[in-house]
Amino acid sequence: MAFSTTAPACIVLAHEDPAHLRRLIEALDPFPVFLHVDARTPQSVFLEMTEDLPERVHLLPRIRTGWAKWENVAAEVSGYRAALATTDASHIAVLTGSDYPLADPAEISAFLAAHQDESFVASQPLPFADWGSSGGYARLRFPHWAWGKRMIRVPLPRRIPRDVVFAGGSQLKLLARHHAAAVVETVDQRPDLVRFWRRSWIADETFVPSVLNSPALTPDFGDEHVPHSLWWIGWDGEARKSPPWLTIADAGRLLEGRTDGDGTLPDLFARKFSTERSTDLLDVIDAAFGLRGSGPDQTPGPRSTATAVAS
């Protein structure tokens, strides 16, 4: 099936679970995929994730990413850079290796054709009440380091860039092409901001939202974005740092949320899934939305070697 240039390029940021990653890539067919695998992933697992992938999958240079680190942003930006250079896609989606689509490629393409110049980013200007007493400003005001899963904060305030409108939100997003280009241009032309964010806390939740929300950096974003996430996430009311893994027990509310929403915007993706916990649920999703050709019993088609993309 031929798809117009409204079909998105997809950045996938992964570090484990080769079987689910391959299933995700197959479900995204025929969209181009720009795959980043954490440099900390063991070589044997990396090979399981990447050997004999389709030609539409392009491997990004591997960066040693980690919880709360700037390198997560660097991997995302490398995906924007490669997608802009090698495709004419109207939009670029940022997914993790534990995501999965809730719509077939034709529906996703048709949706984006109706929103040619719009980005979909669930972000909030700071201060954001859910981010503590400072509203998130402490993440930026003080230098930070991540040590394993621990935060190290130096209690010495630093100068805040004056031309930035700070915002925060999820790393998962779907950007119009010109907005992705604005992010890459900011990284290239504003090394001062890169230096600043290298020592900010969980930079992947503030850097891109802040660049987009700053008129000095992305002048048209205010009029050309929808403050809505296109991801269904199985939050269950418990206090958690990350979403719960989805299982077959979540099938009812996932399908109801996808098909019986408020009629405005669909959820095109969901998270988070794993081969161990979610295979039965993924089979249901495939059958419900016609993914991977013929649903849960489809046999994967022929594959060819993935292409490496230089940074």
C-alpha positions as CSV (number, residue, x, y, z in Angstrom):
1,M,0.0,0.0,0.0
2,A,1.3,3.4,-0.9
3,F,1.3,6.2,1.7
4,S,1.5,9.9,1.2
5,T,4.1,12.1,2.8
6,T,1.7,12.6,5.8
7,A,2.7,9.2,7.0
8,P,5.0,9.8,10.0
9,A,8.6,8.9,10.5
10,C,8.9,7.1,13.8
11,I,11.8,7.5,16.3
12,V,11.9,4.4,18.6
13,L,14.1,4.7,21.7
14,A,14.7,1.1,23.0
15,H,17.0,-0.7,25.4
16,E,15.5,-4.2,25.9
17,D,12.9,-6.8,24.9
18,P,13.9,-7.7,21.3
19,A,10.7,-9.6,20.7
20,H,8.5,-6.7,21.5
21,L,10.7,-4.3,19.6
22,R,10.4,-6.4,16.5
23,R,6.6,-6.7,16.9
24,L,6.4,-2.9,17.3
25,I,8.4,-2.3,14.1
26,E,6.2,-4.8,12.2
27,A,3.1,-3.0,13.4
28,L,4.4,0.3,12.2
29,D,4.9,-1.0,8.6
30,P,5.3,0.8,6.2
31,F,6.5,3.9,8.2
32,P,10.2,4.6,8.3
33,V,11.7,3.8,11.8
34,F,14.7,5.5,13.3
35,L,15.9,3.1,16.0
36,H,18.1,4.1,18.9
37,V,19.3,1.3,21.1
38,D,20.9,2.3,24.4
39,A,24.7,1.8,24.3
40,R,24.4,0.0,27.6
41,T,22.4,-2.8,26.1
42,P,24.5,-6.0,25.9
43,Q,25.8,-6.8,22.5
44,S,24.0,-10.1,22.3
45,V,20.7,-8.3,23.0
46,F,21.5,-5.6,20.6
47,L,22.0,-8.2,17.8
48,E,18.7,-9.8,18.7
49,M,17.0,-6.4,18.3
50,T,18.7,-5.4,15.1
51,E,19.7,-8.3,12.9
52,D,17.8,-8.7,9.6
53,L,15.4,-5.8,10.2
54,P,13.5,-4.3,7.2
55,E,15.3,-1.7,5.1
56,R,12.9,1.0,6.3
57,V,14.5,0.7,9.8
58,H,17.5,3.0,10.2
59,L,19.9,2.5,13.1
60,L,21.0,5.6,14.9
61,P,24.4,6.0,16.5
62,R,24.2,4.5,20.0
63,I,24.4,6.8,23.0
64,R,24.8,5.7,26.6
65,T,21.4,6.9,27.8
66,G,19.9,6.5,31.3
67,W,17.3,7.6,33.7
68,A,17.1,11.5,34.0
69,K,20.1,12.2,31.8
70,W,20.6,14.7,28.9
71,E,21.6,11.8,26.7
72,N,18.0,10.8,26.3
73,V,17.4,14.2,24.6
74,A,20.5,13.7,22.5
75,A,19.2,10.3,21.2
76,E,15.8,11.9,20.4
77,V,17.4,14.8,18.6
78,S,19.6,12.4,16.6
79,G,16.3,10.8,15.4
80,Y,14.9,14.1,14.3
81,R,18.0,14.9,12.5
82,A,18.1,11.6,10.6
83,A,14.4,11.7,9.8
84,L,14.5,15.2,8.4
85,A,17.6,14.4,6.3
86,T,16.3,11.2,4.8
87,T,12.5,11.4,4.6
88,D,9.9,13.9,3.5
89,A,7.5,12.9,6.3
90,S,5.1,15.6,7.4
91,H,5.4,14.5,11.1
92,I,7.8,12.7,13.4
93,A,6.6,10.5,16.2
94,V,8.7,9.8,19.3
95,L,8.0,6.3,20.8
96,T,9.8,4.1,23.3
97,G,10.5,0.4,22.7
98,S,7.6,-0.5,25.0
99,D,4.9,1.4,23.0
100,Y,2.5,0.0,20.4
101,P,0.0,1.5,17.9
102,L,-3.7,1.5,18.4
103,A,-4.5,2.3,14.8
104,D,-3.5,0.9,11.4
105,P,-1.1,2.9,9.2
106,A,-3.9,4.1,7.0
107,E,-5.8,5.6,9.9
108,I,-2.7,7.2,11.3
109,S,-1.8,8.7,7.8
110,A,-5.4,10.0,7.3
111,F,-5.3,11.6,10.8
112,L,-2.1,13.4,10.0
113,A,-3.3,14.5,6.6
114,A,-6.1,16.4,8.4
115,H,-3.5,18.0,10.8
116,Q,-0.7,18.8,8.3
117,D,1.1,21.6,10.2
118,E,0.1,20.7,13.8
119,S,2.1,19.0,16.5
120,F,0.6,16.9,19.3
121,V,2.4,17.6,22.6
122,A,1.0,17.2,26.1
123,S,3.0,19.8,27.9
124,Q,2.4,22.4,30.6
125,P,4.0,25.8,31.1
126,L,5.9,26.0,34.4
127,P,5.1,26.2,37.2
128,F,3.3,22.8,36.9
129,A,1.5,21.9,40.2
130,D,2.2,18.2,39.8
131,W,5.9,18.7,39.9
132,G,6.3,19.7,43.5
133,S,6.4,22.9,45.5
134,S,8.6,24.7,42.9
135,G,6.3,23.7,40.1
136,G,9.3,22.1,38.3
137,Y,11.6,25.2,38.4
138,A,14.0,23.4,40.9
139,R,14.8,20.9,38.1
140,L,16.2,23.9,36.1
141,R,17.3,26.4,38.7
142,F,19.9,24.0,40.3
143,P,22.6,21.8,38.7
144,H,21.8,18.1,38.8
145,W,23.5,14.8,38.2
146,A,21.9,11.4,38.0
147,W,23.8,8.6,39.9
148,G,22.1,5.4,39.1
149,K,18.5,6.0,40.2
150,R,19.4,8.8,42.6
151,M,19.3,12.5,42.1
152,I,22.3,14.7,43.1
153,R,21.3,18.4,43.3
154,V,23.9,21.1,44.0
155,P,22.0,23.7,46.1
156,L,23.6,26.7,44.3
157,P,21.2,28.6,42.1
158,R,22.3,29.3,38.5
159,R,21.3,31.8,35.9
160,I,18.2,30.9,34.0
161,P,18.1,31.7,30.2
162,R,15.9,34.7,29.7
163,D,14.5,34.0,26.2
164,V,13.1,30.6,27.1
165,V,9.5,29.9,28.2
166,F,9.9,26.9,30.4
167,A,7.5,24.0,30.0
168,G,7.4,20.3,30.8
169,G,5.7,17.2,29.6
170,S,6.2,13.6,28.3
171,Q,8.9,12.6,26.0
172,L,6.3,10.9,23.9
173,K,5.1,13.3,21.2
174,L,4.2,13.7,17.5
175,L,5.8,16.8,16.0
176,A,5.0,18.5,12.7
177,R,8.1,18.5,10.5
178,H,8.9,22.2,10.9
179,H,8.7,22.0,14.7
180,A,11.1,19.0,14.8
181,A,13.4,21.1,12.6
182,A,13.2,24.0,15.1
183,V,14.4,21.7,17.9
184,V,17.4,20.5,15.8
185,E,18.2,24.1,14.9
186,T,18.1,25.1,18.5
187,V,20.5,22.4,19.5
188,D,22.9,23.5,16.6
189,Q,22.7,27.2,17.2
190,R,22.3,27.5,21.0
191,P,25.2,25.5,22.7
192,D,24.5,27.6,25.8
193,L,21.1,26.0,26.1
194,V,22.6,22.5,25.6
195,R,25.1,23.2,28.3
196,F,22.3,24.4,30.6
197,W,20.1,21.4,30.1
198,R,23.0,18.9,30.5
199,R,22.8,19.7,34.2
200,S,19.0,19.9,34.4
201,W,16.9,17.2,36.0
202,I,15.1,14.8,33.6
203,A,15.9,17.0,30.6
204,D,13.8,14.8,28.3
205,E,10.7,16.2,30.1
206,T,11.6,19.9,29.8
207,F,14.0,20.6,26.9
208,V,11.9,20.0,23.9
209,P,8.7,21.3,25.5
210,S,10.5,24.5,26.5
211,V,12.1,25.0,23.0
212,L,8.7,24.6,21.4
213,N,6.9,26.9,23.8
214,S,9.5,29.7,23.4
215,P,8.5,32.2,20.7
216,A,12.1,33.2,20.3
217,L,13.0,29.6,19.3
218,T,9.8,28.3,17.7
219,P,7.7,31.3,16.7
220,D,4.6,29.5,15.3
221,F,4.2,26.8,17.8
222,G,1.5,28.6,19.9
223,D,-0.9,28.6,16.9
224,E,0.1,25.2,15.4
225,H,0.0,22.6,18.2
226,V,-2.7,20.6,20.0
227,P,-2.0,20.3,23.7
228,H,-3.1,16.6,23.7
229,S,-1.2,13.3,23.9
230,L,-2.1,10.7,21.3
231,W,-1.0,7.9,23.7
232,W,-3.3,5.8,25.9
233,I,-1.5,5.1,29.2
234,G,-2.8,2.7,31.8
235,W,-2.5,4.9,34.9
236,D,-4.4,3.2,37.6
237,G,-4.6,5.8,40.4
238,E,-1.6,4.5,42.3
239,A,1.4,6.9,42.9
240,R,4.0,5.8,40.4
241,K,7.1,7.2,38.8
242,S,6.3,5.4,35.5
243,P,3.2,3.8,34.0
244,P,2.2,0.3,34.9
245,W,2.8,-2.6,32.5
246,L,-0.3,-3.5,30.6
247,T,-1.8,-7.0,30.6
248,I,-4.8,-8.8,29.2
249,A,-6.7,-7.5,32.3
250,D,-6.5,-4.0,30.8
251,A,-8.0,-5.0,27.4
252,G,-11.5,-3.7,28.3
253,R,-10.6,-0.2,29.4
254,L,-8.0,0.1,26.7
255,L,-10.4,-0.7,23.9
256,E,-13.2,1.3,25.5
257,G,-10.9,4.3,25.8
258,R,-9.8,4.0,22.2
259,T,-13.2,3.5,20.6
260,D,-15.6,5.2,22.9
261,G,-13.7,8.4,23.7
262,D,-15.2,11.9,23.7
263,G,-15.2,12.0,19.9
264,T,-12.4,14.6,19.5
265,L,-9.0,13.0,19.1
266,P,-8.2,9.3,19.0
267,D,-5.4,7.6,20.9
268,L,-3.1,6.4,18.2
269,F,-0.5,4.7,20.5
270,A,-0.4,3.1,23.9
271,R,2.2,2.1,26.5
272,K,3.6,0.2,28.1
273,F,3.9,-3.4,26.9
274,S,6.4,-6.2,27.2
275,T,6.6,-9.7,25.7
276,E,6.4,-11.3,29.1
277,R,3.4,-9.5,30.4
278,S,1.5,-8.3,27.4
279,T,1.5,-10.8,24.5
280,D,-2.2,-11.8,25.0
281,L,-3.2,-8.1,25.1
282,L,-1.1,-7.4,22.0
283,D,-2.9,-10.2,20.1
284,V,-6.2,-8.6,21.0
285,I,-5.0,-5.2,19.8
286,D,-3.7,-6.7,16.5
287,A,-7.1,-8.3,15.9
288,A,-9.1,-5.2,16.9
289,F,-7.1,-2.7,14.7
290,G,-6.0,-5.0,11.8
291,L,-2.3,-4.7,12.6
292,R,0.6,-6.8,11.3
293,G,-1.4,-7.9,8.3
294,S,-3.7,-10.7,9.5
295,G,-3.7,-10.2,13.2
296,P,-2.2,-12.4,16.0
297,D,-1.6,-15.5,13.7
298,Q,0.3,-13.6,11.1
299,T,3.7,-15.0,10.1
300,P,6.3,-12.2,9.7
301,G,7.3,-11.6,6.2
302,P,10.8,-11.6,4.6
303,R,13.3,-9.2,6.2
304,S,16.4,-7.4,5.0
305,T,19.3,-5.7,6.7
306,A,18.6,-2.4,8.5
307,T,20.5,0.8,7.5
308,A,22.8,2.6,9.8
309,V,22.4,6.4,9.9
310,A,25.3,8.7,10.7
311,S,24.8,11.4,13.2
